[in-house]
Amino acid sequence: MRCEAWGKGYATEGSRALVSKGFTEFEGRRVVAPSMAVNTASRREMEKSGMRLVRT
């Protein structure tokens, strides 16, 4: 993603929409998003999208 788009909420908006779609349209029971442990920005984004850390 370009630096100009950082901090404007685009990732949060998109990830929330994808999580919602996973549960509504695809009738999923769980949404999984892997990330490297050192990538704290991605992990924070997942938390803002309503996800929680299950294991490392």
mmCIF entry with sequence, helices, sheets and N, C-alpha, C, O atoms, coordinates in Angstrom:
data_MODEL
# 
_entry.id   MODEL 
# 
_entity.id                         1 
_entity.type                       polymer 
_entity.pdbx_number_of_molecules   1 
# 
_entity_poly.entity_id                      1 
_entity_poly.type                           'polypeptide(L)' 
_entity_poly.nstd_linkage                   no 
_entity_poly.nstd_monomer                   no 
_entity_poly.pdbx_seq_one_letter_code       MRCEAWGKGYATEGSRALVSKGFTEFEGRRVVAPSMAVNTASRREMEKSGMRLVRT 
_entity_poly.pdbx_seq_one_letter_code_can   MRCEAWGKGYATEGSRALVSKGFTEFEGRRVVAPSMAVNTASRREMEKSGMRLVRT 
_entity_poly.pdbx_strand_id                 A 
# 
loop_
_entity_poly_seq.entity_id 
_entity_poly_seq.num 
_entity_poly_seq.mon_id 
_entity_poly_seq.hetero 
1 1  MET n 
1 2  ARG n 
1 3  CYS n 
1 4  GLU n 
1 5  ALA n 
1 6  TRP n 
1 7  GLY n 
1 8  LYS n 
1 9  GLY n 
1 10 TYR n 
1 11 ALA n 
1 12 THR n 
1 13 GLU n 
1 14 GLY n 
1 15 SER n 
1 16 ARG n 
1 17 ALA n 
1 18 LEU n 
1 19 VAL n 
1 20 SER n 
1 21 LYS n 
1 22 GLY n 
1 23 PHE n 
1 24 THR n 
1 25 GLU n 
1 26 PHE n 
1 27 GLU n 
1 28 GLY n 
1 29 ARG n 
1 30 ARG n 
1 31 VAL n 
1 32 VAL n 
1 33 ALA n 
1 34 PRO n 
1 35 SER n 
1 36 MET n 
1 37 ALA n 
1 38 VAL n 
1 39 ASN n 
1 40 THR n 
1 41 ALA n 
1 42 SER n 
1 43 ARG n 
1 44 ARG n 
1 45 GLU n 
1 46 MET n 
1 47 GLU n 
1 48 LYS n 
1 49 SER n 
1 50 GLY n 
1 51 MET n 
1 52 ARG n 
1 53 LEU n 
1 54 VAL n 
1 55 ARG n 
1 56 THR n 
# 
_struct_asym.id          A 
_struct_asym.entity_id   1 
# 
loop_
_struct_conf.conf_type_id 
_struct_conf.id 
_struct_conf.pdbx_PDB_helix_id 
_struct_conf.beg_label_comp_id 
_struct_conf.beg_label_asym_id 
_struct_conf.beg_label_seq_id 
_struct_conf.pdbx_beg_PDB_ins_code 
_struct_conf.end_label_comp_id 
_struct_conf.end_label_asym_id 
_struct_conf.end_label_seq_id 
_struct_conf.pdbx_end_PDB_ins_code 
_struct_conf.beg_auth_comp_id 
_struct_conf.beg_auth_asym_id 
_struct_conf.beg_auth_seq_id 
_struct_conf.end_auth_comp_id 
_struct_conf.end_auth_asym_id 
_struct_conf.end_auth_seq_id 
_struct_conf.pdbx_PDB_helix_class 
_struct_conf.details 
_struct_conf.pdbx_PDB_helix_length 
HELX_P HELX_P1 AA1 CYS A 3  ? ALA A 5  ? CYS A 3  ALA A 5  5 ? 3  
HELX_P HELX_P2 AA2 TYR A 10 ? THR A 24 ? TYR A 10 THR A 24 1 ? 15 
HELX_P HELX_P3 AA3 THR A 40 ? LYS A 48 ? THR A 40 LYS A 48 1 ? 9  
# 
_struct_conf_type.id          HELX_P 
_struct_conf_type.criteria    ? 
_struct_conf_type.reference   ? 
# 
loop_
_atom_site.group_PDB 
_atom_site.id 
_atom_site.type_symbol 
_atom_site.label_atom_id 
_atom_site.label_alt_id 
_atom_site.label_comp_id 
_atom_site.label_asym_id 
_atom_site.label_entity_id 
_atom_site.label_seq_id 
_atom_site.pdbx_PDB_ins_code 
_atom_site.Cartn_x 
_atom_site.Cartn_y 
_atom_site.Cartn_z 
_atom_site.occupancy 
_atom_site.B_iso_or_equiv 
_atom_site.pdbx_formal_charge 
_atom_site.auth_seq_id 
_atom_site.auth_comp_id 
_atom_site.auth_asym_id 
_atom_site.auth_atom_id 
_atom_site.pdbx_PDB_model_num 
ATOM 1   N N  . MET A 1 1  ? 0.846   -1.162  0.000  1.00 0.00 ? 1  MET A N  1 
ATOM 2   C CA . MET A 1 1  ? 0.000   0.000   0.000  1.00 0.00 ? 1  MET A CA 1 
ATOM 3   C C  . MET A 1 1  ? 0.898   1.234   0.000  1.00 0.00 ? 1  MET A C  1 
ATOM 4   O O  . MET A 1 1  ? 1.982   1.227   0.583  1.00 0.00 ? 1  MET A O  1 
ATOM 5   N N  . ARG A 1 2  ? 0.452   2.246   -0.632 1.00 0.00 ? 2  ARG A N  1 
ATOM 6   C CA . ARG A 1 2  ? 1.216   3.492   -0.693 1.00 0.00 ? 2  ARG A CA 1 
ATOM 7   C C  . ARG A 1 2  ? 1.176   4.232   0.633  1.00 0.00 ? 2  ARG A C  1 
ATOM 8   O O  . ARG A 1 2  ? 0.196   4.161   1.374  1.00 0.00 ? 2  ARG A O  1 
ATOM 9   N N  . CYS A 1 3  ? 2.241   4.931   0.913  1.00 0.00 ? 3  CYS A N  1 
ATOM 10  C CA . CYS A 1 3  ? 2.343   5.695   2.167  1.00 0.00 ? 3  CYS A CA 1 
ATOM 11  C C  . CYS A 1 3  ? 1.248   6.737   2.289  1.00 0.00 ? 3  CYS A C  1 
ATOM 12  O O  . CYS A 1 3  ? 0.826   7.060   3.400  1.00 0.00 ? 3  CYS A O  1 
ATOM 13  N N  . GLU A 1 4  ? 0.781   7.269   1.169  1.00 0.00 ? 4  GLU A N  1 
ATOM 14  C CA . GLU A 1 4  ? -0.265  8.292   1.221  1.00 0.00 ? 4  GLU A CA 1 
ATOM 15  C C  . GLU A 1 4  ? -1.564  7.760   1.806  1.00 0.00 ? 4  GLU A C  1 
ATOM 16  O O  . GLU A 1 4  ? -2.383  8.531   2.305  1.00 0.00 ? 4  GLU A O  1 
ATOM 17  N N  . ALA A 1 5  ? -1.758  6.450   1.747  1.00 0.00 ? 5  ALA A N  1 
ATOM 18  C CA . ALA A 1 5  ? -3.004  5.851   2.226  1.00 0.00 ? 5  ALA A CA 1 
ATOM 19  C C  . ALA A 1 5  ? -2.917  5.413   3.689  1.00 0.00 ? 5  ALA A C  1 
ATOM 20  O O  . ALA A 1 5  ? -3.932  5.048   4.282  1.00 0.00 ? 5  ALA A O  1 
ATOM 21  N N  . TRP A 1 6  ? -1.733  5.444   4.271  1.00 0.00 ? 6  TRP A N  1 
ATOM 22  C CA . TRP A 1 6  ? -1.566  4.997   5.647  1.00 0.00 ? 6  TRP A CA 1 
ATOM 23  C C  . TRP A 1 6  ? -2.323  5.906   6.608  1.00 0.00 ? 6  TRP A C  1 
ATOM 24  O O  . TRP A 1 6  ? -2.327  7.127   6.451  1.00 0.00 ? 6  TRP A O  1 
ATOM 25  N N  . GLY A 1 7  ? -2.958  5.303   7.595  1.00 0.00 ? 7  GLY A N  1 
ATOM 26  C CA . GLY A 1 7  ? -3.615  6.067   8.648  1.00 0.00 ? 7  GLY A CA 1 
ATOM 27  C C  . GLY A 1 7  ? -4.960  6.659   8.283  1.00 0.00 ? 7  GLY A C  1 
ATOM 28  O O  . GLY A 1 7  ? -5.506  7.467   9.035  1.00 0.00 ? 7  GLY A O  1 
ATOM 29  N N  . LYS A 1 8  ? -5.498  6.271   7.147  1.00 0.00 ? 8  LYS A N  1 
ATOM 30  C CA . LYS A 1 8  ? -6.794  6.823   6.725  1.00 0.00 ? 8  LYS A CA 1 
ATOM 31  C C  . LYS A 1 8  ? -7.949  5.848   6.934  1.00 0.00 ? 8  LYS A C  1 
ATOM 32  O O  . LYS A 1 8  ? -9.091  6.163   6.599  1.00 0.00 ? 8  LYS A O  1 
ATOM 33  N N  . GLY A 1 9  ? -7.668  4.683   7.479  1.00 0.00 ? 9  GLY A N  1 
ATOM 34  C CA . GLY A 1 9  ? -8.726  3.737   7.799  1.00 0.00 ? 9  GLY A CA 1 
ATOM 35  C C  . GLY A 1 9  ? -9.136  2.799   6.676  1.00 0.00 ? 9  GLY A C  1 
ATOM 36  O O  . GLY A 1 9  ? -10.104 2.052   6.819  1.00 0.00 ? 9  GLY A O  1 
ATOM 37  N N  . TYR A 1 10 ? -8.417  2.826   5.564  1.00 0.00 ? 10 TYR A N  1 
ATOM 38  C CA . TYR A 1 10 ? -8.793  1.965   4.435  1.00 0.00 ? 10 TYR A CA 1 
ATOM 39  C C  . TYR A 1 10 ? -8.651  0.481   4.785  1.00 0.00 ? 10 TYR A C  1 
ATOM 40  O O  . TYR A 1 10 ? -9.523  -0.321  4.449  1.00 0.00 ? 10 TYR A O  1 
ATOM 41  N N  . ALA A 1 11 ? -7.570  0.119   5.448  1.00 0.00 ? 11 ALA A N  1 
ATOM 42  C CA . ALA A 1 11 ? -7.356  -1.287  5.820  1.00 0.00 ? 11 ALA A CA 1 
ATOM 43  C C  . ALA A 1 11 ? -8.408  -1.746  6.813  1.00 0.00 ? 11 ALA A C  1 
ATOM 44  O O  . ALA A 1 11 ? -8.919  -2.860  6.704  1.00 0.00 ? 11 ALA A O  1 
ATOM 45  N N  . THR A 1 12 ? -8.736  -0.905  7.774  1.00 0.00 ? 12 THR A N  1 
ATOM 46  C CA . THR A 1 12 ? -9.754  -1.259  8.762  1.00 0.00 ? 12 THR A CA 1 
ATOM 47  C C  . THR A 1 12 ? -11.110 -1.456  8.096  1.00 0.00 ? 12 THR A C  1 
ATOM 48  O O  . THR A 1 12 ? -11.802 -2.438  8.364  1.00 0.00 ? 12 THR A O  1 
ATOM 49  N N  . GLU A 1 13 ? -11.484 -0.530  7.236  1.00 0.00 ? 13 GLU A N  1 
ATOM 50  C CA . GLU A 1 13 ? -12.770 -0.626  6.542  1.00 0.00 ? 13 GLU A CA 1 
ATOM 51  C C  . GLU A 1 13 ? -12.838 -1.883  5.679  1.00 0.00 ? 13 GLU A C  1 
ATOM 52  O O  . GLU A 1 13 ? -13.847 -2.588  5.682  1.00 0.00 ? 13 GLU A O  1 
ATOM 53  N N  . GLY A 1 14 ? -11.779 -2.156  4.953  1.00 0.00 ? 14 GLY A N  1 
ATOM 54  C CA . GLY A 1 14 ? -11.757 -3.336  4.083  1.00 0.00 ? 14 GLY A CA 1 
ATOM 55  C C  . GLY A 1 14 ? -11.759 -4.633  4.859  1.00 0.00 ? 14 GLY A C  1 
ATOM 56  O O  . GLY A 1 14 ? -12.469 -5.570  4.493  1.00 0.00 ? 14 GLY A O  1 
ATOM 57  N N  . SER A 1 15 ? -10.981 -4.707  5.919  1.00 0.00 ? 15 SER A N  1 
ATOM 58  C CA . SER A 1 15 ? -10.923 -5.948  6.688  1.00 0.00 ? 15 SER A CA 1 
ATOM 59  C C  . SER A 1 15 ? -12.222 -6.208  7.439  1.00 0.00 ? 15 SER A C  1 
ATOM 60  O O  . SER A 1 15 ? -12.641 -7.359  7.562  1.00 0.00 ? 15 SER A O  1 
ATOM 61  N N  . ARG A 1 16 ? -12.856 -5.172  7.938  1.00 0.00 ? 16 ARG A N  1 
ATOM 62  C CA . ARG A 1 16 ? -14.157 -5.358  8.586  1.00 0.00 ? 16 ARG A CA 1 
ATOM 63  C C  . ARG A 1 16 ? -15.196 -5.876  7.591  1.00 0.00 ? 16 ARG A C  1 
ATOM 64  O O  . ARG A 1 16 ? -16.017 -6.729  7.928  1.00 0.00 ? 16 ARG A O  1 
ATOM 65  N N  . ALA A 1 17 ? -15.154 -5.356  6.373  1.00 0.00 ? 17 ALA A N  1 
ATOM 66  C CA . ALA A 1 17 ? -16.093 -5.813  5.343  1.00 0.00 ? 17 ALA A CA 1 
ATOM 67  C C  . ALA A 1 17 ? -15.845 -7.281  4.995  1.00 0.00 ? 17 ALA A C  1 
ATOM 68  O O  . ALA A 1 17 ? -16.793 -8.042  4.804  1.00 0.00 ? 17 ALA A O  1 
ATOM 69  N N  . LEU A 1 18 ? -14.583 -7.675  4.913  1.00 0.00 ? 18 LEU A N  1 
ATOM 70  C CA . LEU A 1 18 ? -14.263 -9.067  4.589  1.00 0.00 ? 18 LEU A CA 1 
ATOM 71  C C  . LEU A 1 18 ? -14.662 -10.019 5.705  1.00 0.00 ? 18 LEU A C  1 
ATOM 72  O O  . LEU A 1 18 ? -15.162 -11.111 5.437  1.00 0.00 ? 18 LEU A O  1 
ATOM 73  N N  . VAL A 1 19 ? -14.447 -9.618  6.950  1.00 0.00 ? 19 VAL A N  1 
ATOM 74  C CA . VAL A 1 19 ? -14.855 -10.453 8.080  1.00 0.00 ? 19 VAL A CA 1 
ATOM 75  C C  . VAL A 1 19 ? -16.376 -10.607 8.076  1.00 0.00 ? 19 VAL A C  1 
ATOM 76  O O  . VAL A 1 19 ? -16.896 -11.707 8.262  1.00 0.00 ? 19 VAL A O  1 
ATOM 77  N N  . SER A 1 20 ? -17.077 -9.506  7.866  1.00 0.00 ? 20 SER A N  1 
ATOM 78  C CA . SER A 1 20 ? -18.534 -9.551  7.809  1.00 0.00 ? 20 SER A CA 1 
ATOM 79  C C  . SER A 1 20 ? -19.026 -10.457 6.688  1.00 0.00 ? 20 SER A C  1 
ATOM 80  O O  . SER A 1 20 ? -19.941 -11.257 6.881  1.00 0.00 ? 20 SER A O  1 
ATOM 81  N N  . LYS A 1 21 ? -18.421 -10.327 5.534  1.00 0.00 ? 21 LYS A N  1 
ATOM 82  C CA . LYS A 1 21 ? -18.798 -11.156 4.384  1.00 0.00 ? 21 LYS A CA 1 
ATOM 83  C C  . LYS A 1 21 ? -18.567 -12.637 4.676  1.00 0.00 ? 21 LYS A C  1 
ATOM 84  O O  . LYS A 1 21 ? -19.368 -13.488 4.291  1.00 0.00 ? 21 LYS A O  1 
ATOM 85  N N  . GLY A 1 22 ? -17.465 -12.930 5.357  1.00 0.00 ? 22 GLY A N  1 
ATOM 86  C CA . GLY A 1 22 ? -17.174 -14.323 5.704  1.00 0.00 ? 22 GLY A CA 1 
ATOM 87  C C  . GLY A 1 22 ? -18.256 -14.948 6.558  1.00 0.00 ? 22 GLY A C  1 
ATOM 88  O O  . GLY A 1 22 ? -18.582 -16.124 6.395  1.00 0.00 ? 22 GLY A O  1 
ATOM 89  N N  . PHE A 1 23 ? -18.813 -14.168 7.469  1.00 0.00 ? 23 PHE A N  1 
ATOM 90  C CA . PHE A 1 23 ? -19.853 -14.697 8.351  1.00 0.00 ? 23 PHE A CA 1 
ATOM 91  C C  . PHE A 1 23 ? -21.246 -14.652 7.734  1.00 0.00 ? 23 PHE A C  1 
ATOM 92  O O  . PHE A 1 23 ? -22.057 -15.543 7.987  1.00 0.00 ? 23 PHE A O  1 
ATOM 93  N N  . THR A 1 24 ? -21.538 -13.635 6.931  1.00 0.00 ? 24 THR A N  1 
ATOM 94  C CA . THR A 1 24 ? -22.896 -13.498 6.407  1.00 0.00 ? 24 THR A CA 1 
ATOM 95  C C  . THR A 1 24 ? -23.086 -14.245 5.095  1.00 0.00 ? 24 THR A C  1 
ATOM 96  O O  . THR A 1 24 ? -23.905 -15.162 5.017  1.00 0.00 ? 24 THR A O  1 
ATOM 97  N N  . GLU A 1 25 ? -22.350 -13.870 4.079  1.00 0.00 ? 25 GLU A N  1 
ATOM 98  C CA . GLU A 1 25 ? -22.558 -14.471 2.765  1.00 0.00 ? 25 GLU A CA 1 
ATOM 99  C C  . GLU A 1 25 ? -22.046 -15.904 2.662  1.00 0.00 ? 25 GLU A C  1 
ATOM 100 O O  . GLU A 1 25 ? -22.656 -16.741 1.996  1.00 0.00 ? 25 GLU A O  1 
ATOM 101 N N  . PHE A 1 26 ? -20.926 -16.183 3.321  1.00 0.00 ? 26 PHE A N  1 
ATOM 102 C CA . PHE A 1 26 ? -20.342 -17.522 3.224  1.00 0.00 ? 26 PHE A CA 1 
ATOM 103 C C  . PHE A 1 26 ? -20.702 -18.403 4.402  1.00 0.00 ? 26 PHE A C  1 
ATOM 104 O O  . PHE A 1 26 ? -20.324 -19.573 4.442  1.00 0.00 ? 26 PHE A O  1 
ATOM 105 N N  . GLU A 1 27 ? -21.437 -17.847 5.375  1.00 0.00 ? 27 GLU A N  1 
ATOM 106 C CA . GLU A 1 27 ? -21.904 -18.580 6.549  1.00 0.00 ? 27 GLU A CA 1 
ATOM 107 C C  . GLU A 1 27 ? -20.771 -19.296 7.268  1.00 0.00 ? 27 GLU A C  1 
ATOM 108 O O  . GLU A 1 27 ? -20.927 -20.424 7.736  1.00 0.00 ? 27 GLU A O  1 
ATOM 109 N N  . GLY A 1 28 ? -19.629 -18.624 7.347  1.00 0.00 ? 28 GLY A N  1 
ATOM 110 C CA . GLY A 1 28 ? -18.479 -19.208 8.025  1.00 0.00 ? 28 GLY A CA 1 
ATOM 111 C C  . GLY A 1 28 ? -18.650 -19.192 9.531  1.00 0.00 ? 28 GLY A C  1 
ATOM 112 O O  . GLY A 1 28 ? -19.373 -18.363 10.085 1.00 0.00 ? 28 GLY A O  1 
ATOM 113 N N  . ARG A 1 29 ? -17.982 -20.109 10.169 1.00 0.00 ? 29 ARG A N  1 
ATOM 114 C CA . ARG A 1 29 ? -17.999 -20.170 11.632 1.00 0.00 ? 29 ARG A CA 1 
ATOM 115 C C  . ARG A 1 29 ? -16.768 -19.506 12.217 1.00 0.00 ? 29 ARG A C  1 
ATOM 116 O O  . ARG A 1 29 ? -16.755 -19.117 13.385 1.00 0.00 ? 29 ARG A O  1 
ATOM 117 N N  . ARG A 1 30 ? -15.718 -19.377 11.387 1.00 0.00 ? 30 ARG A N  1 
ATOM 118 C CA . ARG A 1 30 ? -14.470 -18.798 11.865 1.00 0.00 ? 30 ARG A CA 1 
ATOM 119 C C  . ARG A 1 30 ? -13.761 -18.118 10.702 1.00 0.00 ? 30 ARG A C  1 
ATOM 120 O O  . ARG A 1 30 ? -13.764 -18.624 9.580  1.00 0.00 ? 30 ARG A O  1 
ATOM 121 N N  . VAL A 1 31 ? -13.164 -16.987 10.973 1.00 0.00 ? 31 VAL A N  1 
ATOM 122 C CA . VAL A 1 31 ? -12.343 -16.291 9.998  1.00 0.00 ? 31 VAL A CA 1 
ATOM 123 C C  . VAL A 1 31 ? -10.918 -16.305 10.531 1.00 0.00 ? 31 VAL A C  1 
ATOM 124 O O  . VAL A 1 31 ? -10.676 -15.926 11.677 1.00 0.00 ? 31 VAL A O  1 
ATOM 125 N N  . VAL A 1 32 ? -9.976  -16.739 9.704  1.00 0.00 ? 32 VAL A N  1 
ATOM 126 C CA . VAL A 1 32 ? -8.586  -16.874 10.118 1.00 0.00 ? 32 VAL A CA 1 
ATOM 127 C C  . VAL A 1 32 ? -7.720  -15.918 9.323  1.00 0.00 ? 32 VAL A C  1 
ATOM 128 O O  . VAL A 1 32 ? -7.894  -15.775 8.113  1.00 0.00 ? 32 VAL A O  1 
ATOM 129 N N  . ALA A 1 33 ? -6.787  -15.263 9.996  1.00 0.00 ? 33 ALA A N  1 
ATOM 130 C CA . ALA A 1 33 ? -5.853  -14.352 9.334  1.00 0.00 ? 33 ALA A CA 1 
ATOM 131 C C  . ALA A 1 33 ? -4.462  -14.568 9.923  1.00 0.00 ? 33 ALA A C  1 
ATOM 132 O O  . ALA A 1 33 ? -4.192  -14.110 11.034 1.00 0.00 ? 33 ALA A O  1 
ATOM 133 N N  . PRO A 1 34 ? -3.585  -15.246 9.212  1.00 0.00 ? 34 PRO A N  1 
ATOM 134 C CA . PRO A 1 34 ? -2.228  -15.456 9.731  1.00 0.00 ? 34 PRO A CA 1 
ATOM 135 C C  . PRO A 1 34 ? -1.381  -14.192 9.604  1.00 0.00 ? 34 PRO A C  1 
ATOM 136 O O  . PRO A 1 34 ? -1.592  -13.374 8.709  1.00 0.00 ? 34 PRO A O  1 
ATOM 137 N N  . SER A 1 35 ? -0.432  -14.049 10.503 1.00 0.00 ? 35 SER A N  1 
ATOM 138 C CA . SER A 1 35 ? 0.485   -12.921 10.475 1.00 0.00 ? 35 SER A CA 1 
ATOM 139 C C  . SER A 1 35 ? 1.758   -13.328 11.205 1.00 0.00 ? 35 SER A C  1 
ATOM 140 O O  . SER A 1 35 ? 1.725   -14.152 12.119 1.00 0.00 ? 35 SER A O  1 
ATOM 141 N N  . MET A 1 36 ? 2.869   -12.750 10.796 1.00 0.00 ? 36 MET A N  1 
ATOM 142 C CA . MET A 1 36 ? 4.115   -12.997 11.518 1.00 0.00 ? 36 MET A CA 1 
ATOM 143 C C  . MET A 1 36 ? 4.024   -12.325 12.882 1.00 0.00 ? 36 MET A C  1 
ATOM 144 O O  . MET A 1 36 ? 3.438   -11.250 13.005 1.00 0.00 ? 36 MET A O  1 
ATOM 145 N N  . ALA A 1 37 ? 4.596   -12.945 13.901 1.00 0.00 ? 37 ALA A N  1 
ATOM 146 C CA . ALA A 1 37 ? 4.517   -12.426 15.264 1.00 0.00 ? 37 ALA A CA 1 
ATOM 147 C C  . ALA A 1 37 ? 5.121   -11.037 15.388 1.00 0.00 ? 37 ALA A C  1 
ATOM 148 O O  . ALA A 1 37 ? 4.667   -10.241 16.211 1.00 0.00 ? 37 ALA A O  1 
ATOM 149 N N  . VAL A 1 38 ? 6.128   -10.732 14.592 1.00 0.00 ? 38 VAL A N  1 
ATOM 150 C CA . VAL A 1 38 ? 6.786   -9.421  14.690 1.00 0.00 ? 38 VAL A CA 1 
ATOM 151 C C  . VAL A 1 38 ? 6.007   -8.320  13.982 1.00 0.00 ? 38 VAL A C  1 
ATOM 152 O O  . VAL A 1 38 ? 6.326   -7.142  14.148 1.00 0.00 ? 38 VAL A O  1 
ATOM 153 N N  . ASN A 1 39 ? 4.995   -8.676  13.197 1.00 0.00 ? 39 ASN A N  1 
ATOM 154 C CA . ASN A 1 39 ? 4.230   -7.679  12.443 1.00 0.00 ? 39 ASN A CA 1 
ATOM 155 C C  . ASN A 1 39 ? 3.100   -7.136  13.316 1.00 0.00 ? 39 ASN A C  1 
ATOM 156 O O  . ASN A 1 39 ? 1.939   -7.517  13.168 1.00 0.00 ? 39 ASN A O  1 
ATOM 157 N N  . THR A 1 40 ? 3.463   -6.253  14.215 1.00 0.00 ? 40 THR A N  1 
ATOM 158 C CA . THR A 1 40 ? 2.483   -5.725  15.171 1.00 0.00 ? 40 THR A CA 1 
ATOM 159 C C  . THR A 1 40 ? 1.406   -4.880  14.498 1.00 0.00 ? 40 THR A C  1 
ATOM 160 O O  . THR A 1 40 ? 0.276   -4.827  14.983 1.00 0.00 ? 40 THR A O  1 
ATOM 161 N N  . ALA A 1 41 ? 1.737   -4.221  13.392 1.00 0.00 ? 41 ALA A N  1 
ATOM 162 C CA . ALA A 1 41 ? 0.735   -3.407  12.695 1.00 0.00 ? 41 ALA A CA 1 
ATOM 163 C C  . ALA A 1 41 ? -0.388  -4.288  12.152 1.00 0.00 ? 41 ALA A C  1 
ATOM 164 O O  . ALA A 1 41 ? -1.562  -3.936  12.266 1.00 0.00 ? 41 ALA A O  1 
ATOM 165 N N  . SER A 1 42 ? -0.039  -5.420  11.567 1.00 0.00 ? 42 SER A N  1 
ATOM 166 C CA . SER A 1 42 ? -1.065  -6.337  11.052 1.00 0.00 ? 42 SER A CA 1 
ATOM 167 C C  . SER A 1 42 ? -1.888  -6.921  12.189 1.00 0.00 ? 42 SER A C  1 
ATOM 168 O O  . SER A 1 42 ? -3.107  -7.050  12.076 1.00 0.00 ? 42 SER A O  1 
ATOM 169 N N  . ARG A 1 43 ? -1.235  -7.267  13.264 1.00 0.00 ? 43 ARG A N  1 
ATOM 170 C CA . ARG A 1 43 ? -1.964  -7.826  14.404 1.00 0.00 ? 43 ARG A CA 1 
ATOM 171 C C  . ARG A 1 43 ? -2.911  -6.792  14.998 1.00 0.00 ? 43 ARG A C  1 
ATOM 172 O O  . ARG A 1 43 ? -4.023  -7.141  15.395 1.00 0.00 ? 43 ARG A O  1 
ATOM 173 N N  . ARG A 1 44 ? -2.505  -5.540  15.067 1.00 0.00 ? 44 ARG A N  1 
ATOM 174 C CA . ARG A 1 44 ? -3.379  -4.471  15.567 1.00 0.00 ? 44 ARG A CA 1 
ATOM 175 C C  . ARG A 1 44 ? -4.563  -4.265  14.626 1.00 0.00 ? 44 ARG A C  1 
ATOM 176 O O  . ARG A 1 44 ? -5.688  -4.046  15.076 1.00 0.00 ? 44 ARG A O  1 
ATOM 177 N N  . GLU A 1 45 ? -4.313  -4.334  13.350 1.00 0.00 ? 45 GLU A N  1 
ATOM 178 C CA . GLU A 1 45 ? -5.391  -4.186  12.366 1.00 0.00 ? 45 GLU A CA 1 
ATOM 179 C C  . GLU A 1 45 ? -6.418  -5.299  12.523 1.00 0.00 ? 45 GLU A C  1 
ATOM 180 O O  . GLU A 1 45 ? -7.620  -5.054  12.423 1.00 0.00 ? 45 GLU A O  1 
ATOM 181 N N  . MET A 1 46 ? -5.956  -6.513  12.767 1.00 0.00 ? 46 MET A N  1 
ATOM 182 C CA . MET A 1 46 ? -6.876  -7.629  12.989 1.00 0.00 ? 46 MET A CA 1 
ATOM 183 C C  . MET A 1 46 ? -7.727  -7.392  14.233 1.00 0.00 ? 46 MET A C  1 
ATOM 184 O O  . MET A 1 46 ? -8.922  -7.688  14.237 1.00 0.00 ? 46 MET A O  1 
ATOM 185 N N  . GLU A 1 47 ? -7.115  -6.859  15.285 1.00 0.00 ? 47 GLU A N  1 
ATOM 186 C CA . GLU A 1 47 ? -7.871  -6.554  16.500 1.00 0.00 ? 47 GLU A CA 1 
ATOM 187 C C  . GLU A 1 47 ? -8.940  -5.500  16.230 1.00 0.00 ? 47 GLU A C  1 
ATOM 188 O O  . GLU A 1 47 ? -10.060 -5.617  16.727 1.00 0.00 ? 47 GLU A O  1 
ATOM 189 N N  . LYS A 1 48 ? -8.610  -4.476  15.451 1.00 0.00 ? 48 LYS A N  1 
ATOM 190 C CA . LYS A 1 48 ? -9.580  -3.429  15.128 1.00 0.00 ? 48 LYS A CA 1 
ATOM 191 C C  . LYS A 1 48 ? -10.718 -3.974  14.274 1.00 0.00 ? 48 LYS A C  1 
ATOM 192 O O  . LYS A 1 48 ? -11.800 -3.388  14.226 1.00 0.00 ? 48 LYS A O  1 
ATOM 193 N N  . SER A 1 49 ? -10.473 -5.095  13.599 1.00 0.00 ? 49 SER A N  1 
ATOM 194 C CA . SER A 1 49 ? -11.502 -5.713  12.760 1.00 0.00 ? 49 SER A CA 1 
ATOM 195 C C  . SER A 1 49 ? -12.354 -6.696  13.539 1.00 0.00 ? 49 SER A C  1 
ATOM 196 O O  . SER A 1 49 ? -13.211 -7.371  12.970 1.00 0.00 ? 49 SER A O  1 
ATOM 197 N N  . GLY A 1 50 ? -12.118 -6.777  14.845 1.00 0.00 ? 50 GLY A N  1 
ATOM 198 C CA . GLY A 1 50 ? -12.928 -7.660  15.677 1.00 0.00 ? 50 GLY A CA 1 
ATOM 199 C C  . GLY A 1 50 ? -12.340 -9.039  15.883 1.00 0.00 ? 50 GLY A C  1 
ATOM 200 O O  . GLY A 1 50 ? -12.971 -9.898  16.499 1.00 0.00 ? 50 GLY A O  1 
ATOM 201 N N  . MET A 1 51 ? -11.144 -9.262  15.379 1.00 0.00 ? 51 MET A N  1 
ATOM 202 C CA . MET A 1 51 ? -10.504 -10.565 15.543 1.00 0.00 ? 51 MET A CA 1 
ATOM 203 C C  . MET A 1 51 ? -9.712  -10.566 16.843 1.00 0.00 ? 51 MET A C  1 
ATOM 204 O O  . MET A 1 51 ? -9.450  -9.513  17.423 1.00 0.00 ? 51 MET A O  1 
ATOM 205 N N  . ARG A 1 52 ? -9.337  -11.751 17.291 1.00 0.00 ? 52 ARG A N  1 
ATOM 206 C CA . ARG A 1 52 ? -8.526  -11.854 18.498 1.00 0.00 ? 52 ARG A CA 1 
ATOM 207 C C  . ARG A 1 52 ? -7.429  -12.881 18.262 1.00 0.00 ? 52 ARG A C  1 
ATOM 208 O O  . ARG A 1 52 ? -7.561  -13.791 17.443 1.00 0.00 ? 52 ARG A O  1 
ATOM 209 N N  . LEU A 1 53 ? -6.348  -12.707 19.001 1.00 0.00 ? 53 LEU A N  1 
ATOM 210 C CA . LEU A 1 53 ? -5.214  -13.614 18.895 1.00 0.00 ? 53 LEU A CA 1 
ATOM 211 C C  . LEU A 1 53 ? -5.565  -14.934 19.580 1.00 0.00 ? 53 LEU A C  1 
ATOM 212 O O  . LEU A 1 53 ? -5.973  -14.955 20.741 1.00 0.00 ? 53 LEU A O  1 
ATOM 213 N N  . VAL A 1 54 ? -5.403  -16.022 18.853 1.00 0.00 ? 54 VAL A N  1 
ATOM 214 C CA . VAL A 1 54 ? -5.698  -17.331 19.408 1.00 0.00 ? 54 VAL A CA 1 
ATOM 215 C C  . VAL A 1 54 ? -4.421  -18.030 19.842 1.00 0.00 ? 54 VAL A C  1 
ATOM 216 O O  . VAL A 1 54 ? -4.361  -18.628 20.916 1.00 0.00 ? 54 VAL A O  1 
ATOM 217 N N  . ARG A 1 55 ? -3.399  -17.947 18.997 1.00 0.00 ? 55 ARG A N  1 
ATOM 218 C CA . ARG A 1 55 ? -2.114  -18.555 19.359 1.00 0.00 ? 55 ARG A CA 1 
ATOM 219 C C  . ARG A 1 55 ? -1.001  -17.914 18.546 1.00 0.00 ? 55 ARG A C  1 
ATOM 220 O O  . ARG A 1 55 ? -1.244  -17.280 17.519 1.00 0.00 ? 55 ARG A O  1 
ATOM 221 N N  . THR A 1 56 ? 0.224   -18.092 19.025 1.00 0.00 ? 56 THR A N  1 
ATOM 222 C CA . THR A 1 56 ? 1.383   -17.587 18.300 1.00 0.00 ? 56 THR A CA 1 
ATOM 223 C C  . THR A 1 56 ? 2.212   -18.751 17.810 1.00 0.00 ? 56 THR A C  1 
ATOM 224 O O  . THR A 1 56 ? 3.243   -18.547 17.169 1.00 0.00 ? 56 THR A O  1 
# 
